[in-house]
């Protein structure tokens, strides 16, 4: 009798997983972007969503859920149903959150099903137009001499500019004075106006201003130069190889999302990262899609764990206590 029940149960369940894969998606998908509209993460999300929609044959709606260093939007996805209809596009903040927040309402690793890495956005160190340095070595010498008299823009705890500032200060072993902003736009405006000394931002932000000669760029934190700014040296070329930081982005679903759904999302992600329209637009913004082998659940999971360990050490060394 038990054997018969098992056989019947197996027969009942056997079509379920294929049905999941065949049926998904049958309605629009929401991609939560925990950043303000118009920022780098929002731009990446909209480009990615448009391209993935073509493969999935469903609309991907971008929802900007801003606040608490990206943790509000991240928590929204952590608590969402595990059905593939709510996704998260989150940057390196997924790895830094455990060291920055004492009481996170979610587990950045355990509460998510990784889909894959999307892109590594290099950072660019810029300064006010009349800053008394012509290259990174002179800038570092000036900063070391002036110490905390030098101000740097910071878009808040866990933001890309915050992390880049921590890495820069760690690389040159000097503390600067942070000036806090509510967004990258106001920080860039103040650099342009000369109200702060230096600012470090994902390349998507300052690139057009450097191209126009409005502000000077001192280094880009990619491994090689970018075509949009061919004269801008990498941090290693400029003499500070330890200044190595990127704002990488990963795509996630809630934990326990069925494998067939994850597989469908991985396939759509992989195709999107080869889409000429996306590749060309990324290039215009001084970034590029990751290699196919990195746009997988296993690669994102391993990278997230290694980045969590790395940033935990850096944040602790900076003397920052979890809030």
C-alpha positions as CSV (number, residue, x, y, z in Angstrom):
1,X,0.0,0.0,0.0
2,X,2.8,2.4,0.9
3,X,4.5,1.6,-2.4
4,X,1.4,2.4,-4.3
5,X,1.0,5.7,-2.5
6,X,4.6,6.6,-3.4
7,X,4.1,5.8,-7.0
8,X,0.9,7.8,-7.2
9,X,2.6,10.7,-5.4
10,X,5.5,10.6,-7.9
11,X,3.1,10.6,-10.8
12,X,1.3,13.6,-9.4
13,X,4.4,15.6,-8.8
14,X,6.4,14.6,-11.9
15,X,4.7,17.2,-14.3
16,X,5.0,20.0,-11.7
17,X,8.6,21.2,-12.3
18,X,8.4,21.1,-16.1
19,X,5.1,23.0,-15.8
20,X,6.9,25.7,-13.7
21,X,9.5,26.1,-16.4
22,X,7.0,26.2,-19.2
23,X,4.5,28.5,-17.4
24,X,7.1,31.0,-16.2
25,X,6.6,33.9,-16.6
26,X,2.9,34.4,-17.3
27,X,2.7,37.9,-16.0
28,X,5.1,40.9,-15.6
29,X,8.2,40.6,-13.4
30,X,9.3,43.3,-10.9
31,X,13.0,44.1,-10.6
32,X,13.6,46.0,-7.4
33,X,16.5,48.5,-7.7
34,X,17.3,49.9,-4.3
35,X,18.6,53.2,-5.8
36,X,17.1,56.5,-7.0
37,X,15.9,56.9,-10.5
38,X,18.6,58.1,-12.9
39,X,21.5,56.8,-11.0
40,X,24.0,54.1,-12.2
41,X,22.0,51.2,-10.7
42,X,18.8,52.4,-12.1
43,X,20.3,52.8,-15.6
44,X,21.8,49.3,-15.4
45,X,18.5,47.8,-14.2
46,X,16.5,49.4,-17.0
47,X,18.9,48.3,-19.7
48,X,19.0,44.8,-18.3
49,X,15.2,44.6,-17.8
50,X,14.5,45.6,-21.4
51,X,16.9,43.0,-22.8
52,X,15.7,40.2,-20.5
53,X,12.1,41.0,-21.3
54,X,12.7,40.0,-24.9
55,X,13.8,36.5,-23.9
56,X,11.2,36.0,-21.2
57,X,8.5,37.5,-23.4
58,X,7.1,39.4,-20.4
59,X,7.6,43.0,-19.2
60,X,10.1,43.6,-16.5
61,X,9.0,46.6,-14.3
62,X,11.7,48.5,-12.5
63,X,10.7,49.5,-9.0
64,X,13.0,52.0,-7.2
65,X,12.9,51.3,-3.5
66,X,15.3,53.8,-1.9
67,X,16.5,54.1,1.7
68,X,18.8,52.7,4.4
69,X,21.8,52.2,2.0
70,X,19.8,49.9,-0.2
71,X,18.6,47.6,2.6
72,X,14.9,48.6,2.3
73,X,14.7,47.4,-1.3
74,X,16.8,44.4,-0.6
75,X,14.5,43.4,2.4
76,X,11.5,43.8,0.1
77,X,12.8,41.1,-2.2
78,X,14.0,38.9,0.7
79,X,10.4,38.8,2.0
80,X,8.8,38.3,-1.5
81,X,7.2,35.0,-2.7
82,X,9.8,32.6,-4.1
83,X,8.0,32.5,-7.5
84,X,10.5,34.5,-9.7
85,X,8.2,37.5,-10.1
86,X,10.2,39.7,-7.7
87,X,14.0,40.2,-8.5
88,X,16.7,42.2,-6.9
89,X,19.5,44.1,-8.7
90,X,22.0,45.0,-6.0
91,X,25.5,46.2,-6.0
92,X,28.5,45.6,-3.7
93,X,26.3,46.8,-0.8
94,X,25.0,43.2,-0.6
95,X,28.5,42.2,0.6
96,X,29.0,45.2,2.9
97,X,25.7,45.3,4.7
98,X,26.6,42.7,7.4
99,X,29.5,44.8,8.6
100,X,27.6,48.1,8.4
101,X,24.3,47.3,10.0
102,X,23.9,45.7,13.4
103,X,20.3,44.4,12.9
104,X,19.7,43.5,9.3
105,X,16.2,42.2,8.7
106,X,17.5,39.7,6.2
107,X,20.5,37.5,5.5
108,X,22.3,38.9,2.4
109,X,23.5,35.4,1.5
110,X,21.0,32.9,3.0
111,X,17.8,34.8,2.0
112,X,18.4,34.9,-1.7
113,X,18.8,32.7,-4.7
114,X,21.6,34.1,-6.8
115,X,21.0,34.4,-10.5
116,X,24.4,35.8,-11.7
117,X,26.7,38.7,-11.8
118,X,25.9,41.5,-14.3
119,X,28.7,44.0,-14.5
120,X,31.8,45.4,-12.7
121,X,31.5,49.2,-12.8
122,X,34.9,50.8,-12.2
123,X,35.1,53.8,-10.0
124,X,36.7,57.2,-10.9
125,X,38.5,59.5,-8.5
126,X,37.8,63.1,-9.4
127,X,38.5,66.5,-7.8
128,X,37.4,70.1,-8.1
129,X,38.5,71.9,-11.2
130,X,41.1,74.0,-9.4
131,X,42.6,71.2,-7.2
132,X,46.4,71.7,-6.9
133,X,47.5,68.4,-8.4
134,X,48.1,67.3,-12.0
135,X,48.1,63.5,-11.4
136,X,47.3,60.9,-8.8
137,X,50.8,60.9,-7.2
138,X,50.5,64.7,-6.6
139,X,47.0,64.3,-5.3
140,X,48.1,61.6,-2.8
141,X,51.0,63.8,-1.7
142,X,48.7,66.7,-1.2
143,X,46.1,64.7,0.7
144,X,48.7,63.2,3.0
145,X,50.1,66.6,3.8
146,X,46.7,68.1,4.4
147,X,45.1,65.1,6.1
148,X,41.5,65.7,7.3
149,X,41.5,69.2,6.0
150,X,40.7,67.6,2.6
151,X,37.0,66.9,2.1
152,X,35.5,64.1,0.0
153,X,31.9,63.5,-1.1
154,X,30.0,60.6,0.3
155,X,26.5,59.5,-0.6
156,X,25.9,57.7,2.7
157,X,26.7,54.5,4.6
158,X,27.2,51.6,2.3
159,X,27.0,53.7,-0.9
160,X,29.5,53.2,-3.7
161,X,31.2,56.5,-3.0
162,X,31.4,55.6,0.7
163,X,33.1,52.3,-0.1
164,X,35.4,53.9,-2.6
165,X,36.4,56.5,-0.1
166,X,37.2,53.8,2.5
167,X,39.3,51.9,0.0
168,X,41.2,55.1,-1.1
169,X,41.9,56.1,2.5
170,X,43.0,52.5,3.3
171,X,45.3,52.5,0.2
172,X,47.1,55.8,1.1
173,X,46.8,55.3,4.9
174,X,45.3,58.8,5.4
175,X,41.9,59.9,6.7
176,X,39.8,62.6,4.9
177,X,36.7,64.4,6.1
178,X,33.5,63.1,4.6
179,X,30.8,65.5,3.4
180,X,27.5,63.6,3.1
181,X,24.9,63.9,0.3
182,X,21.6,62.4,-0.4
183,X,22.6,61.4,-3.9
184,X,25.3,61.2,-6.5
185,X,23.9,64.2,-8.5
186,X,24.3,66.7,-5.6
187,X,27.8,65.4,-4.9
188,X,28.8,65.8,-8.5
189,X,27.3,69.3,-8.6
190,X,29.4,70.3,-5.5
191,X,32.6,68.9,-7.1
192,X,31.8,70.9,-10.2
193,X,31.1,74.0,-8.1
194,X,34.3,73.5,-6.1
195,X,32.6,73.1,-2.8
196,X,34.3,69.8,-1.9
197,X,37.8,68.6,-2.8
198,X,37.5,65.0,-4.1
199,X,34.8,62.5,-4.9
200,X,34.9,58.9,-6.0
201,X,31.9,57.6,-8.0
202,X,31.0,54.8,-10.4
203,X,32.3,55.7,-13.9
204,X,28.8,56.2,-15.2
205,X,28.5,59.5,-13.3
206,X,31.6,61.6,-13.8
207,X,32.6,60.3,-17.3
208,X,30.8,63.0,-19.3
209,X,32.2,65.8,-17.1
210,X,35.7,64.5,-17.5
211,X,35.2,64.3,-21.3
212,X,34.0,67.9,-21.3
213,X,37.0,69.0,-19.2
214,X,34.7,70.3,-16.5
215,X,36.5,68.4,-13.7
216,X,39.8,66.4,-13.7
217,X,39.8,62.6,-13.4
218,X,42.8,61.1,-11.6
219,X,42.4,57.4,-11.9
220,X,39.9,54.7,-12.9
221,X,39.8,51.5,-10.8
222,X,39.4,49.0,-13.6
223,X,42.2,46.6,-14.6
224,X,42.6,48.4,-17.9
225,X,41.7,51.8,-19.4
226,X,38.3,52.4,-20.8
227,X,37.6,53.5,-24.4
228,X,35.4,56.4,-23.2
229,X,38.4,57.9,-21.3
230,X,41.5,56.6,-23.1
231,X,43.9,59.1,-21.4
232,X,42.7,58.3,-17.9
233,X,45.2,55.9,-16.2
234,X,44.2,53.0,-14.0
235,X,44.9,53.3,-10.3
236,X,47.7,50.8,-10.8
237,X,49.3,52.7,-13.6
238,X,48.9,55.9,-11.6
239,X,51.0,54.5,-8.8
240,X,48.4,53.3,-6.2
241,X,47.7,49.6,-7.1
242,X,46.0,49.0,-3.7
243,X,43.2,51.4,-4.7
244,X,41.2,48.5,-6.2
245,X,37.5,48.7,-6.0
246,X,34.5,48.2,-8.3
247,X,30.8,48.6,-7.9
248,X,29.8,45.2,-9.1
249,X,26.1,44.3,-9.6
250,X,24.4,41.0,-9.1
251,X,20.9,39.7,-9.8
252,X,19.0,37.8,-7.2
253,X,15.6,36.1,-6.5
254,X,14.2,35.2,-3.1
255,X,15.6,32.0,-1.6
256,X,13.8,28.7,-2.4
257,X,12.9,29.9,-5.9
258,X,12.4,26.7,-7.9
259,X,15.4,25.7,-10.1
260,X,13.5,25.7,-13.4
261,X,12.6,29.4,-12.7
262,X,16.2,30.2,-11.7
263,X,17.4,28.5,-14.9
264,X,15.0,30.5,-17.0
265,X,16.2,33.7,-15.4
266,X,19.9,32.7,-15.9
267,X,19.2,32.1,-19.6
268,X,17.6,35.5,-20.0
269,X,20.5,37.1,-18.1
270,X,23.1,35.4,-20.2
271,X,21.3,36.4,-23.5
272,X,20.9,40.0,-22.2
273,X,24.7,40.3,-21.5
274,X,25.3,39.5,-25.2
275,X,22.7,41.8,-26.5
276,X,24.5,44.4,-28.8
277,X,22.2,47.2,-27.6
278,X,23.1,46.5,-24.0
279,X,26.8,45.9,-24.7
280,X,27.1,49.2,-26.7
281,X,25.2,51.2,-24.1
282,X,27.3,49.8,-21.3
283,X,30.5,50.7,-23.2
284,X,29.2,54.3,-23.6
285,X,28.9,54.3,-19.8
286,X,32.5,53.1,-19.3
287,X,31.6,49.5,-18.2
288,X,31.1,46.1,-19.8
289,X,29.0,42.9,-19.1
290,X,30.7,40.2,-17.1
291,X,32.0,37.0,-18.9
292,X,29.3,34.3,-19.3
293,X,30.9,32.1,-16.7
294,X,30.4,34.8,-14.1
295,X,26.7,35.3,-14.9
296,X,25.8,32.1,-13.1
297,X,24.3,31.4,-9.6
298,X,27.5,29.5,-8.5
299,X,29.8,32.4,-9.6
300,X,27.7,35.0,-7.8
301,X,27.4,33.0,-4.7
302,X,31.2,32.4,-4.4
303,X,32.0,36.1,-5.3
304,X,29.5,37.4,-2.8
305,X,31.0,35.3,0.0
306,X,34.5,36.4,-0.8
307,X,33.5,40.1,-1.1
308,X,31.7,39.9,2.2
309,X,34.9,38.7,3.9
310,X,37.0,41.3,2.2
311,X,34.8,44.3,3.1
312,X,34.3,43.1,6.6
313,X,38.1,43.5,7.2
314,X,38.2,46.9,5.5
315,X,35.3,48.3,7.4
316,X,36.6,47.0,10.7
317,X,40.1,48.5,10.0
318,X,38.4,51.8,9.3
319,X,36.9,51.8,12.8
320,X,33.3,51.8,11.6
321,X,30.9,50.3,14.1
322,X,27.7,48.6,12.8
323,X,24.7,50.9,13.1
